[in-house]
Amino acid sequence: MKHRKVERRRLETTKLESAPFAPKSFSELGLPSPLIERLESGRFNVPTNVQSAAIPTILKNHDVVIQLYTGLGKTLAYVLPILCGVGPLKNKSSSGDKETRKKTGIEAVLVAPSRELGLFLIQAQTQISSLGQQYRAFLPHPNAILHRKVGTLRRSVHAMDAQYVIAFMNHTRQLKDGVFKLEARAMKNAELHGDLGKLGRSTILKKFKSGQERVLITNELAARGLGVPECDLVVNLDLPTDSIHYAHQAGRTGRLGRKGTVVTICKEPEMFAVKKLQKQLGVYIPACEFTKGKLVVTEDEKKYAEALK
Ligand SMILES: Nc1ncnc2c1ncn2[C@@H]1O[C@H](COP(=O)(O)OP(=O)(O)OP(=O)(O)O)[C@@H](O)[C@H]1O
């Protein structure tokens, strides 16, 4: 097997206070005028210290690692020189890896930590396309996401040792795939949704209520008014669309004075939406993770209670 030789570069550090110069304008940093016009139209008139220090160095194609407090403009310090190297803003003086570009046609790769953020960036693409740049998006297949969600559902059922579980999904098609995936992981489950006839729905419900199926995967509409007093766990595989839907779904458990648990599966970038639900409903929804097969609260409960006030 051939190994590529990794070039070892000497790491140089520059303290911000001793950065070579502090220009008063973006043009002094060597940025092209179309970019400066865009910056000024967004009221970005003067570079911050970190931008002044980093941009000229990055434009010279040097690698830069910035370590600085939050909110001081690191993002633009990186992004502006990158923009100089792509599309119509391409800076002729920056050599870049022209061979790689010729081969792949790819000039920049934008990596988003979640599919949702990726979708947001694609929406922004139409605006950017007006600059004449070409964008291609590669998103994780929804199936891969569903696979992970179903895995988390299964772990939640075991962690809570729940026997009557109602799992909610927002879309019927994914719901059917979810049933299939859970079955493949040896957990008895059934689907309940509008595509089933009246007879089909009542047969499934009978099976679930009699304990023949441990998990019922459904959507909010199909489960409206559904009363299974034994339901000890509700799992939201998708984020409920609003607080009313969350309350309806959560209300399927903890009925008639019994105890019940609601688990909402979400990714880190979606946490803000859960925080919003908490505030709107005035309930405590702590962040949890799996530790040794148990669901363990990971956030400071006191801090959270304060935030709810
Ligand atoms: N030159 C500038 N002029 C005016 N506003 C700026 C300038 N550069 C950045 N900002 C604004 O300052 C805010 C903070 O910038 P940014 O998010 O880049 O900081 P950061 O150092 O990357 O923070 P974090 O570490 O939290 O990501 C943003 O709202 C950004 O739009």
The ligand as a Tripos MOL2 file, in Angstrom:
@<TRIPOS>MOLECULE
LIG
   31    33     1     0     0
SMALL
NO_CHARGES

@<TRIPOS>ATOM
      1 N1        -15.6760   43.1410   10.8250 N.pl3     1 LIG1
      2 C1        -16.8370   43.0470   11.4120 C.ar      1 LIG1
      3 N2        -17.6340   44.1220   11.5440 N.ar      1 LIG1
      4 C2        -18.8360   44.0410   12.1500 C.ar      1 LIG1
      5 N3        -19.3560   42.8820   12.6640 N.ar      1 LIG1
      6 C3        -18.5920   41.7830   12.5600 C.ar      1 LIG1
      7 C4        -17.3280   41.7950   11.9310 C.ar      1 LIG1
      8 N4        -16.8250   40.5360   11.9760 N.ar      1 LIG1
      9 C5        -17.7340   39.7830   12.6030 C.ar      1 LIG1
     10 N5        -18.7930   40.5290   12.9480 N.ar      1 LIG1
     11 C6        -20.0130   40.0580   13.6660 C.3       1 LIG1
     12 O1        -19.6160   39.7510   15.0110 O.3       1 LIG1
     13 C7        -20.3530   38.6410   15.4930 C.3       1 LIG1
     14 C8        -19.4160   37.5710   16.0110 C.3       1 LIG1
     15 O2        -18.6270   37.0850   14.9700 O.3       1 LIG1
     16 P1        -18.2500   35.5370   14.8360 P.3       1 LIG1
     17 O3        -19.4530   34.6780   15.0250 O.co2     1 LIG1
     18 O4        -17.4660   35.3910   13.6010 O.co2     1 LIG1
     19 O5        -17.3020   35.3850   16.0930 O.3       1 LIG1
     20 P2        -16.4650   34.1050   16.4620 P.3       1 LIG1
     21 O6        -15.2130   34.6240   17.0570 O.co2     1 LIG1
     22 O7        -16.3560   33.1910   15.2820 O.co2     1 LIG1
     23 O8        -17.3740   33.4970   17.5950 O.3       1 LIG1
     24 P3        -17.5690   31.9230   17.9990 P.3       1 LIG1
     25 O9        -16.2750   31.5060   18.6180 O.co2     1 LIG1
     26 O10       -18.6900   31.9850   18.9820 O.co2     1 LIG1
     27 O11       -17.9310   31.1770   16.7500 O.co2     1 LIG1
     28 C9        -21.2150   38.1510   14.3430 C.3       1 LIG1
     29 O12       -22.5230   38.6630   14.5140 O.3       1 LIG1
     30 C10       -20.5630   38.7660   13.1160 C.3       1 LIG1
     31 O13       -21.5260   38.9950   12.0770 O.3       1 LIG1
@<TRIPOS>BOND
     1     1     2 1
     2     2     3 ar
     3     2     7 ar
     4     3     4 ar
     5     4     5 ar
     6     5     6 ar
     7     6     7 ar
     8     6    10 ar
     9     7     8 ar
    10     8     9 ar
    11     9    10 ar
    12    10    11 1
    13    11    12 1
    14    11    30 1
    15    12    13 1
    16    13    14 1
    17    13    28 1
    18    14    15 1
    19    15    16 1
    20    16    17 2
    21    16    18 1
    22    16    19 1
    23    19    20 1
    24    20    21 2
    25    20    22 1
    26    20    23 1
    27    23    24 1
    28    24    25 2
    29    24    26 1
    30    24    27 1
    31    28    29 1
    32    28    30 1
    33    30    31 1
@<TRIPOS>SUBSTRUCTURE
     1 LIG1         1 GROUP 0 **** ****
